[in-house]
Amino acid sequence: MRKRSGEYNYQINFLGQLKRNDVNNELHKVDYFIHASAIETFSLVITEALATGTPVIASKVGAIPELINDSNGILCNNTIDDWKIKIIKAISTSYDHEQISKNIISFYSQDSVSLMFKDLYTDFISQENSEK
C-alpha cells in the first residue's frame, strides 16, 4: 500500500505502531473508524475507537455485531457496493460522540468487567451451595 499510495487522489498517513495515548489522540482527530475484516473474534481496536466517541463502520463478522448498533456505527457486508452504501449512510448520520464513549466505557471499563466477573462467580457459588 505504501508503494502505491502516490497513485491515489487522497492522502494516506502511515503512522506505524503507536503508544496507547497516541492511538487515543489519533482517534480523536478522525470522523469515523473503518474496520474491514473477513474474520474477527473480539475487536479491541473497535472498542478503543468507540471509547473515544468515534463512530465505527465495520464488517458484519465474528463478535463485531455485538459492539456496533445504530447509535454508534454501521455494520457492512464485505462487498464493495455495501461498503459504499454504508459509508454514505454513516456520513449522513448524526452521532452523539459523548454518548458513544459513555456507553462503551460503562460496559467495558475495568470496573465494569470486574463487577461482571464478581457477579458471575457469586451466582455460581450461590447456585452450587443451593444444590448441596
N, C-alpha and C positions, 0 to 999 in steps of 0.2 A: 504494500500500500504506500509505503514511503517513496518507493521508486516511481510510482505512478501519480503521486499527489499533485504534481505540476500539470497534469492533464485535466484536472477538474476545474470547473468555473466557480469554486468556492474554496475557502481556506480550511485546511486541516491542521490542527495543533497536536503534535505528538508530545505528550507530557512525560512519558516513561513512568517508572514506578514512583508513587507519591507516598508521603507520610500521611497518617490519619487526618491531621489538621489541614494539610494541603488538599486532600480529597474533599473535605468539608468546604473549604474555601472555593474550590473549583465548581462544586455542585451549586453553590450559592450564586454563581455567575451565569448559569445556564437556565433556559426556559423549560426544557424537558430533558429527561434522561431516557435514551432509547437503548433497549436491551434485546437484541435479536439472538435467539438461541434455539437450536433444534432439540437439545436435551438439557434439562436443568433440574437440580434437586431443590435446594432452598437457596435462593439467591441473596447473598449478603449485600451485594452491590445495589440491589433494588431497595432493600431496607435502609441502606445508607442514604440513598437518594431521597426516599420518602421522609426520612428523619430530618432532612434539611428543608422539607416542604416542596421538593421538586417533583412535579407530576411525572409519571413513568409511562412510556409506551413500550410494551413488551410482548414477546411471543407467548402464545397461549399453550404452554407446555409445563410439565412437571408440577411443582408446587407454586409456580408463579401466579396462577389464578386465585390462590388463597391470599395473596398480598394486594392484588390490584382490584379496584372496584370503580364505579362511575365517579366517585368523589376524588380519587387520587390518580387516575390514569386510564389507559385503554389497553385492552388485550388484542393481539393480532394473530391471525393465521399466518403461517410463514410463506406467504406468496407476495410477490411484488405489488400486485393490484391491491391486496388487503392492506399492506403497509402504507401505500399511497393514500387510501381512503381513511385509514385510522389516524395517520399523521395530520391530515387536513382536518379531521374531526377534532383532534386534540387542540390544534391551533385555534379553532373556533369555540372551544370550551373555556369557560371561566372557572379557574380552580382557586380554592381557598388555601393558600400555601401554609398559613399558620395552622389551620385545622389538619391538614395532611400531616404536618410534623407532629402535632399533639397526639393524633390518633395512633400513629405508628410507635412513637416513643412510649405512650402509655401502655401499649400492648407488648412491646419487645424490649423495654428497658431492663437493666439488670435486676432492679427491684421487682418488676412485674413477673419476669421469668422465675426469679427465686420464689416469689409467692405462689406461682402456679405449681412449682415442684413441691413446695411445702404442703399445699392443699392436696396434691396427688398422693404424697406419702402419708399424710394424716388420714385421708379417706381409705387408703389401702390398709393401714394399720387398724383403723376402726372396723373395717369390714372383716379383716382377719380375726380380730378379737371377738367380734359378734358371732362368728362361725364356730368358736371354740365352746 
